[in-house]
Amino acid sequence: MHRDSAENRMYAAENGLNGDPRLEAIHQAIRVVPDFPKPGVEARGFMFGPSIALAIGAKFVPLRKPRKLPGKVISEAYELEYGTDCLEMHIDAVQPGERALVIDDVVATGGTLSAAIRLLERVGADVVECACVIGLREVKGQCRLNGKPVYILIEPRLVDNCC
């Protein structure tokens, strides 16, 4: 979705982006293409997680789709708007009592975030909050996070992909 300058200013005003040119630049750079490459949302959280972990002095623990991690893993299945999926994590990646922040690129149905929370809590981690770059407010996935705070940078409106 590409907007002209007037549309960008109007959307920024409607969504509280005025005053921070960094957020406006991020918002303008996002192109929303519904259901591409397949129905639902593909994860790109690995672009953000390591940088944030480094900035706050935390370790980065990848949660991946099945068969993407070497060694012994535990897994957590979850439902999406278009089917089911699974996340895996190394069995010794997190110790009981460690605090965790779950970072992802997009929250839509909340399925991936809630599975990540369950997976971390199964090994004794204390999940304190979640952060996402994009939140699709039309879907309201944040309701599935069992009261965990979720911070969202941008909430774009979905548009029809018409040609």
C-alpha positions as CSV (number, residue, x, y, z in Angstrom):
1,M,0.0,0.0,0.0
2,H,1.5,3.3,-1.0
3,R,0.0,6.6,0.2
4,D,0.7,10.1,-1.0
5,S,2.1,12.8,1.4
6,A,-1.4,14.1,2.3
7,E,-2.7,10.6,3.1
8,N,0.4,9.9,5.2
9,R,0.0,13.1,7.2
10,M,-3.7,12.3,7.8
11,Y,-3.0,8.7,8.8
12,A,-0.2,9.8,11.1
13,A,-2.5,12.3,12.8
14,E,-5.3,9.7,13.2
15,N,-2.9,7.2,14.7
16,G,-0.8,9.3,17.1
17,L,2.4,9.2,14.9
18,N,2.8,13.0,14.8
19,G,5.7,14.4,16.6
20,D,8.1,11.4,16.0
21,P,9.5,11.4,12.5
22,R,11.1,8.0,13.1
23,L,7.6,6.4,13.6
24,E,6.3,8.2,10.6
25,A,9.2,6.9,8.5
26,I,8.7,3.4,9.6
27,H,4.9,3.6,8.9
28,Q,5.5,5.0,5.4
29,A,8.0,2.2,4.6
30,I,5.5,-0.6,5.4
31,R,3.6,-2.0,2.5
32,V,0.6,-4.0,3.5
33,V,-0.3,-6.9,1.2
34,P,-3.0,-9.0,2.7
35,D,-2.6,-12.8,2.5
36,F,0.8,-12.8,0.8
37,P,2.7,-15.1,0.3
38,K,0.0,-17.3,1.9
39,P,-3.1,-16.5,4.1
40,G,-1.9,-15.2,7.4
41,V,1.3,-13.6,8.6
42,E,4.9,-14.7,8.1
43,A,7.4,-14.0,10.9
44,R,10.4,-11.7,10.5
45,G,11.0,-11.1,14.2
46,F,14.7,-12.2,13.9
47,M,15.4,-8.8,12.4
48,F,14.5,-7.1,15.6
49,G,15.1,-9.5,18.5
50,P,18.9,-9.7,18.5
51,S,19.3,-5.9,18.3
52,I,16.9,-5.3,21.1
53,A,18.6,-8.0,23.3
54,L,22.0,-6.4,22.6
55,A,20.7,-2.9,23.5
56,I,19.2,-4.0,26.8
57,G,22.0,-6.3,27.8
58,A,19.9,-9.5,27.5
59,K,20.5,-12.8,25.8
60,F,18.7,-13.6,22.6
61,V,16.8,-16.9,22.5
62,P,15.4,-17.9,19.1
63,L,12.0,-19.6,18.9
64,R,11.8,-21.2,15.5
65,K,9.5,-23.3,13.3
66,P,10.0,-27.1,13.5
67,R,13.4,-28.6,12.4
68,K,15.1,-25.2,12.2
69,L,17.2,-25.5,15.4
70,P,20.0,-28.1,16.0
71,G,20.1,-30.2,19.1
72,K,17.3,-31.1,21.6
73,V,14.2,-28.9,21.6
74,I,10.8,-28.6,23.2
75,S,7.9,-27.5,21.1
76,E,4.5,-25.8,21.4
77,A,1.7,-26.2,18.9
78,Y,-0.7,-23.4,18.3
79,E,-3.6,-22.4,16.1
80,L,-3.6,-19.7,13.4
81,E,-6.4,-18.1,11.4
82,Y,-5.5,-20.4,8.5
83,G,-4.4,-23.6,10.3
84,T,-1.9,-24.8,12.9
85,D,1.8,-24.3,13.5
86,C,4.5,-25.1,16.0
87,L,7.4,-23.2,17.7
88,E,10.5,-24.9,19.0
89,M,13.2,-23.8,21.5
90,H,16.4,-25.4,22.7
91,I,15.7,-27.2,26.0
92,D,18.5,-25.4,27.9
93,A,18.0,-21.9,26.4
94,V,16.2,-20.4,29.4
95,Q,16.6,-21.2,33.1
96,P,13.8,-21.2,35.6
97,G,13.2,-17.7,37.1
98,E,14.8,-15.9,34.2
99,R,12.8,-12.9,32.9
100,A,11.8,-12.9,29.2
101,L,10.6,-10.4,26.7
102,V,8.9,-11.9,23.6
103,I,9.6,-9.9,20.4
104,D,7.9,-10.5,17.1
105,D,7.3,-8.6,13.9
106,V,3.5,-8.8,13.8
107,V,0.7,-9.6,16.1
108,A,-2.5,-10.6,14.4
109,T,-4.4,-13.5,15.9
110,G,-2.0,-13.6,18.9
111,G,-1.3,-17.3,18.2
112,T,2.4,-17.1,17.8
113,L,2.9,-14.8,20.8
114,S,0.7,-16.9,23.1
115,A,2.6,-20.1,22.0
116,A,5.9,-18.3,22.7
117,I,4.7,-17.3,26.2
118,R,3.5,-20.9,26.9
119,L,6.8,-22.4,25.7
120,L,8.9,-20.0,27.8
121,E,6.7,-20.5,30.9
122,R,6.9,-24.3,30.5
123,V,10.6,-24.1,31.3
124,G,10.1,-21.7,34.2
125,A,10.8,-18.3,32.6
126,D,8.9,-15.2,33.8
127,V,7.5,-13.6,30.6
128,V,7.1,-10.0,31.6
129,E,5.9,-8.4,28.3
130,C,5.7,-8.7,24.6
131,A,6.7,-6.2,21.8
132,C,5.8,-6.2,18.2
133,V,6.6,-3.8,15.3
134,I,3.2,-4.1,13.7
135,G,-0.2,-4.8,15.4
136,L,-3.2,-5.6,13.2
137,R,-5.9,-4.0,15.3
138,E,-8.6,-5.5,13.0
139,V,-7.8,-8.9,14.4
140,K,-7.4,-8.1,18.1
141,G,-4.9,-10.9,18.8
142,Q,-3.6,-9.1,21.8
143,C,-6.5,-10.5,23.8
144,R,-4.9,-14.0,23.7
145,L,-1.9,-13.0,25.8
146,N,-3.3,-13.7,29.2
147,G,-2.8,-10.2,30.5
148,K,0.8,-9.8,29.4
149,P,1.5,-6.3,28.3
150,V,2.1,-5.9,24.6
151,Y,3.8,-2.9,23.1
152,I,3.1,-2.1,19.4
153,L,5.0,0.3,17.3
154,I,2.7,0.7,14.4
155,E,-1.0,-0.2,13.8
156,P,-1.6,0.1,10.0
157,R,-5.0,-0.2,8.5
158,L,-5.5,-3.2,6.2
159,V,-6.6,-2.3,2.7
160,D,-7.9,-4.5,-0.1
161,N,-5.3,-5.7,-2.6
162,C,-7.1,-4.7,-5.7
163,C,-5.5,-4.6,-9.2
